[in-house]
Amino acid sequence: MSYNDKCVFCNQEIEKRQKQILRNNHCIFFQMPQEVLIGSGVIVPIKHRENVFELTEEEWLSTYSLLQEVKRHLDELHYPQGYNLAWNTNKAAGQHLFHSHLHVIPRFEDEPLTGKDLRSFIGSEENKRNV
């Protein structure tokens, strides 16, 4: 059995809570029910690409196009005041599903951690390497 056979993005029936919300010719925006990150989801290429560096130029353009559509959709549905967008690439960067995916996370001013960004933990002293 290959990794693609176990991939939740290539085999959508594996994760039944995952819903296709929007798509274009090369990418899909998926969401799962969330209690904390309301409205969040991921944009994935339809073809299995292990990480963002494997995307074709056409897939990059389609990701951008779908991201704009996702933003309009989320703006109309949830009225967020900001967004975090993130690619986790390879295990050291926190990637645990090895099918490229762009996290789209709406942010709201009334969140307890409003204003916290990715640098909040990446740049913290506790993350300093011992070299």
Backbone as CSV, one residue per row, in Angstrom:
resi,resn,N_x,N_y,N_z,CA_x,CA_y,CA_z,C_x,C_y,C_z
1,MET,0.842,-1.183,0.000,0.000,0.000,0.000,0.888,1.247,0.000
2,SER,0.676,2.152,-0.921,1.491,3.360,-1.010,0.945,4.439,-0.076
3,TYR,1.776,5.465,0.162,1.344,6.577,1.008,0.088,7.222,0.436
4,ASN,0.023,7.353,-0.899,-1.148,7.974,-1.530,-2.432,7.227,-1.190
5,ASP,-2.346,5.923,-0.972,-3.524,5.140,-0.605,-4.050,5.521,0.774
6,LYS,-3.173,6.072,1.630,-3.552,6.458,2.980,-3.774,7.968,3.117
7,CYS,-3.563,8.711,2.049,-3.654,10.172,2.094,-5.119,10.615,2.199
8,VAL,-5.423,11.407,3.235,-6.804,11.855,3.450,-7.275,12.859,2.407
9,PHE,-6.345,13.483,1.683,-6.736,14.424,0.631,-6.937,13.709,-0.703
10,CYS,-6.159,12.660,-0.940,-6.328,11.872,-2.167,-7.507,10.907,-2.052
11,ASN,-7.797,10.474,-0.843,-8.861,9.500,-0.561,-9.806,10.123,0.466
12,GLN,-10.667,10.982,-0.021,-11.491,11.791,0.864,-12.428,10.964,1.743
13,GLU,-12.710,9.747,1.360,-13.593,8.898,2.156,-12.945,8.472,3.483
14,ILE,-11.639,8.603,3.608,-10.941,8.231,4.841,-11.366,9.136,5.996
15,GLU,-11.492,10.427,5.717,-11.865,11.394,6.755,-13.257,11.922,6.430
16,LYS,-14.255,11.305,7.018,-15.649,11.609,6.684,-16.098,12.996,7.137
17,ARG,-15.439,13.579,8.152,-15.816,14.920,8.626,-15.333,16.017,7.674
18,GLN,-14.361,15.696,6.852,-13.773,16.659,5.920,-14.746,16.954,4.779
19,LYS,-14.974,18.223,4.517,-15.917,18.621,3.462,-15.224,19.497,2.426
20,GLN,-15.498,19.202,1.159,-15.044,20.065,0.069,-15.956,21.288,0.053
21,ILE,-15.378,22.465,0.180,-16.173,23.691,0.210,-16.111,24.391,-1.140
22,LEU,-14.907,24.556,-1.665,-14.694,25.217,-2.962,-13.612,24.462,-3.712
23,ARG,-13.601,24.615,-5.032,-12.539,23.993,-5.832,-12.416,24.718,-7.154
24,ASN,-11.269,24.520,-7.779,-11.050,24.965,-9.152,-10.395,23.804,-9.894
25,ASN,-9.786,24.065,-11.027,-9.229,22.976,-11.838,-8.081,22.220,-11.178
26,HIS,-7.365,22.860,-10.250,-6.171,22.235,-9.693,-6.145,22.121,-8.171
27,CYS,-7.089,22.771,-7.487,-7.043,22.809,-6.022,-8.430,22.667,-5.405
28,ILE,-8.434,22.246,-4.141,-9.668,22.101,-3.358,-9.471,22.797,-2.013
29,PHE,-10.526,23.463,-1.533,-10.545,24.010,-0.174,-11.400,23.087,0.678
30,PHE,-10.761,22.478,1.699,-11.431,21.568,2.621,-11.605,22.242,3.977
31,GLN,-12.695,21.901,4.634,-12.901,22.289,6.027,-13.381,21.066,6.804
32,MET,-13.067,21.090,8.105,-13.599,20.093,9.029,-14.287,20.864,10.145
33,PRO,-15.257,20.261,10.811,-15.901,20.959,11.936,-14.854,21.411,12.950
34,GLN,-14.969,22.635,13.400,-14.010,23.214,14.337,-14.753,23.884,15.485
35,GLU,-14.247,23.728,16.681,-14.800,24.446,17.827,-13.954,25.657,18.186
36,VAL,-12.701,25.663,17.786,-11.803,26.760,18.139,-11.476,27.604,16.915
37,LEU,-10.950,27.008,15.876,-10.531,27.747,14.682,-11.687,27.809,13.676
38,ILE,-12.750,28.492,14.046,-13.972,28.559,13.248,-13.666,29.125,11.860
39,GLY,-14.100,28.411,10.835,-13.918,28.852,9.458,-12.615,28.416,8.827
40,SER,-11.709,27.849,9.620,-10.404,27.481,9.076,-10.518,26.277,8.149
41,GLY,-9.520,26.150,7.295,-9.475,25.032,6.370,-8.133,24.993,5.673
42,VAL,-8.036,24.134,4.667,-6.791,23.991,3.921,-7.080,23.981,2.429
43,ILE,-6.159,24.565,1.681,-6.191,24.492,0.222,-5.141,23.479,-0.187
44,VAL,-5.570,22.465,-0.949,-4.657,21.396,-1.359,-4.695,21.236,-2.876
45,PRO,-3.562,20.877,-3.472,-3.607,20.541,-4.895,-4.351,19.224,-5.084
46,ILE,-5.059,19.094,-6.175,-5.787,17.857,-6.462,-4.817,16.708,-6.680
47,LYS,-3.734,16.962,-7.418,-2.706,15.932,-7.596,-1.851,15.863,-6.339
48,HIS,-1.459,14.658,-5.985,-0.656,14.475,-4.783,0.715,15.127,-4.975
49,ARG,0.987,16.112,-4.152,2.290,16.778,-4.093,2.693,16.751,-2.627
50,GLU,3.856,16.202,-2.333,4.244,16.022,-0.943,4.361,17.338,-0.194
51,ASN,4.917,18.365,-0.822,5.033,19.654,-0.151,4.948,20.792,-1.160
52,VAL,4.918,21.997,-0.643,4.699,23.186,-1.463,5.751,23.342,-2.562
53,PHE,6.959,22.862,-2.328,8.025,23.012,-3.319,7.834,22.121,-4.536
54,GLU,6.897,21.181,-4.468,6.602,20.312,-5.603,5.469,20.837,-6.485
55,LEU,4.827,21.928,-6.087,3.722,22.470,-6.887,4.220,22.970,-8.235
56,THR,3.420,22.759,-9.262,3.732,23.324,-10.569,3.341,24.799,-10.563
57,GLU,3.813,25.520,-11.547,3.438,26.933,-11.653,1.920,27.075,-11.788
58,GLU,1.316,26.189,-12.539,-0.137,26.216,-12.712,-0.851,25.974,-11.374
59,GLU,-0.326,25.073,-10.560,-0.921,24.815,-9.245,-0.741,26.013,-8.310
60,TRP,0.398,26.698,-8.404,0.614,27.927,-7.623,-0.439,28.962,-7.981
61,LEU,-0.629,29.167,-9.282,-1.615,30.159,-9.730,-3.020,29.769,-9.309
62,SER,-3.327,28.491,-9.368,-4.643,28.010,-8.945,-4.824,28.146,-7.432
63,THR,-3.753,27.940,-6.679,-3.811,28.128,-5.228,-4.139,29.580,-4.921
64,TYR,-3.452,30.502,-5.598,-3.709,31.929,-5.397,-5.156,32.277,-5.742
65,SER,-5.609,31.796,-6.868,-6.975,32.072,-7.319,-8.001,31.533,-6.322
66,LEU,-7.802,30.313,-5.865,-8.738,29.725,-4.910,-8.654,30.436,-3.560
67,LEU,-7.475,30.864,-3.157,-7.322,31.609,-1.906,-8.174,32.878,-1.923
68,GLN,-8.184,33.581,-3.046,-9.011,34.791,-3.158,-10.495,34.449,-3.026
69,GLU,-10.900,33.342,-3.631,-12.294,32.897,-3.547,-12.643,32.465,-2.119
70,VAL,-11.730,31.762,-1.472,-11.929,31.328,-0.088,-12.085,32.550,0.819
71,LYS,-11.248,33.550,0.622,-11.335,34.768,1.445,-12.699,35.423,1.288
72,ARG,-13.173,35.562,0.061,-14.504,36.160,-0.154,-15.573,35.341,0.572
73,HIS,-15.479,34.031,0.442,-16.441,33.127,1.087,-16.424,33.299,2.610
74,LEU,-15.243,33.276,3.201,-15.128,33.385,4.656,-15.499,34.776,5.150
75,ASP,-15.141,35.808,4.378,-15.510,37.174,4.753,-17.034,37.323,4.825
76,GLU,-17.727,36.737,3.875,-19.194,36.827,3.849,-19.839,35.990,4.948
77,LEU,-19.225,34.875,5.291,-19.812,33.931,6.243,-19.472,34.250,7.695
78,HIS,-18.233,34.651,7.970,-17.757,34.781,9.352,-17.293,36.190,9.737
79,TYR,-17.038,37.071,8.790,-16.572,38.440,9.053,-15.302,38.508,9.901
80,PRO,-14.252,37.776,9.525,-13.011,37.835,10.318,-12.332,39.201,10.177
81,GLN,-11.520,39.535,11.174,-10.756,40.784,11.140,-9.324,40.569,10.664
82,GLY,-8.937,39.315,10.439,-7.593,39.010,9.966,-7.488,37.549,9.565
83,TYR,-6.330,37.182,9.060,-6.074,35.800,8.629,-4.646,35.415,8.954
84,ASN,-4.435,34.147,9.274,-3.114,33.532,9.248,-3.125,32.541,8.097
85,LEU,-2.062,32.559,7.311,-1.865,31.618,6.204,-0.542,30.919,6.459
86,ALA,-0.521,29.599,6.297,0.718,28.889,6.635,0.888,27.619,5.825
87,TRP,2.126,27.403,5.378,2.560,26.136,4.798,3.505,25.506,5.808
88,ASN,3.251,24.300,6.242,4.213,23.535,7.038,4.861,22.569,6.059
89,THR,6.178,22.682,5.921,6.872,21.889,4.915,7.934,21.017,5.554
90,ASN,7.709,19.736,5.500,8.564,18.698,6.064,8.369,18.593,7.580
91,LYS,8.807,17.477,8.120,8.553,17.127,9.514,9.092,18.173,10.492
92,ALA,10.296,18.696,10.243,10.903,19.658,11.164,10.072,20.934,11.288
93,ALA,9.274,21.232,10.284,8.435,22.432,10.301,7.002,22.123,10.724
94,GLY,6.751,20.896,11.143,5.435,20.556,11.656,4.485,19.910,10.667
95,GLN,4.955,19.598,9.458,4.073,18.931,8.502,3.859,17.495,8.954
96,HIS,2.595,17.093,9.117,2.313,15.709,9.490,1.411,15.006,8.484
97,LEU,0.799,15.755,7.574,0.089,15.179,6.432,0.932,15.507,5.214
98,PHE,1.516,14.504,4.592,2.474,14.751,3.530,1.820,14.807,2.157
99,HIS,0.825,15.686,2.087,0.205,16.162,0.846,0.149,17.663,1.065
100,SER,0.793,18.410,0.210,0.909,19.854,0.375,-0.441,20.473,0.728
101,HIS,-0.458,21.371,1.710,-1.692,22.057,2.071,-1.390,23.414,2.696
102,LEU,-2.127,24.406,2.254,-2.020,25.773,2.755,-3.115,25.967,3.797
103,HIS,-2.721,26.238,5.038,-3.685,26.509,6.100,-4.238,27.921,5.918
104,VAL,-5.556,28.045,5.984,-6.232,29.337,5.930,-7.008,29.454,7.238
105,ILE,-6.583,30.394,8.100,-7.157,30.494,9.436,-7.699,31.913,9.653
106,PRO,-9.025,32.075,9.653,-9.594,33.383,9.961,-9.322,33.730,11.428
107,ARG,-9.063,35.011,11.694,-8.790,35.475,13.056,-9.777,36.579,13.423
108,PHE,-10.091,36.654,14.715,-11.129,37.553,15.201,-10.638,38.366,16.388
109,GLU,-11.053,39.623,16.451,-10.602,40.523,17.506,-11.047,40.087,18.893
110,ASP,-12.105,39.287,19.001,-12.579,38.867,20.316,-11.980,37.532,20.778
111,GLU,-10.977,37.015,20.076,-10.294,35.788,20.503,-9.426,36.089,21.726
112,PRO,-9.298,35.132,22.638,-8.388,35.328,23.770,-6.938,35.559,23.325
113,LEU,-6.521,34.950,22.224,-5.143,35.109,21.739,-5.070,36.013,20.517
114,THR,-5.995,36.950,20.397,-5.957,37.861,19.260,-4.611,38.575,19.208
115,GLY,-4.094,38.759,18.033,-2.808,39.423,17.857,-1.617,38.485,17.884
116,LYS,-1.799,37.241,18.302,-0.694,36.271,18.293,-0.491,35.782,16.864
117,ASP,0.745,35.759,16.438,1.052,35.302,15.087,2.032,34.138,15.145
118,LEU,2.449,33.686,13.979,3.375,32.556,13.930,4.688,32.860,14.631
119,ARG,5.127,34.110,14.597,6.387,34.478,15.250,6.284,34.372,16.761
120,SER,5.051,34.329,17.294,4.862,34.238,18.738,5.539,33.018,19.322
121,PHE,5.571,31.935,18.562,6.225,30.740,19.086,7.506,30.425,18.340
122,ILE,7.611,30.752,17.071,8.822,30.447,16.311,9.988,31.276,16.827
123,GLY,9.745,32.528,17.173,10.813,33.413,17.624,11.017,33.451,19.115
124,SER,10.350,32.584,19.867,10.472,32.623,21.328,11.805,32.013,21.780
125,GLU,12.294,32.456,22.936,13.553,31.963,23.499,13.533,30.451,23.673
126,GLU,12.386,29.888,24.045,12.324,28.451,24.278,12.521,27.654,22.994
127,ASN,12.474,28.319,21.843,12.675,27.639,20.562,14.110,27.829,20.043
128,LYS,14.993,28.393,20.867,16.380,28.637,20.449,17.140,27.330,20.335
129,ARG,17.827,27.172,19.199,18.605,25.951,18.947,19.880,25.950,19.781
130,ASN,20.337,24.783,20.152,21.609,24.614,20.867,22.667,24.202,19.865
131,VAL,23.295,25.168,19.212,24.341,24.864,18.237,25.652,25.495,18.636
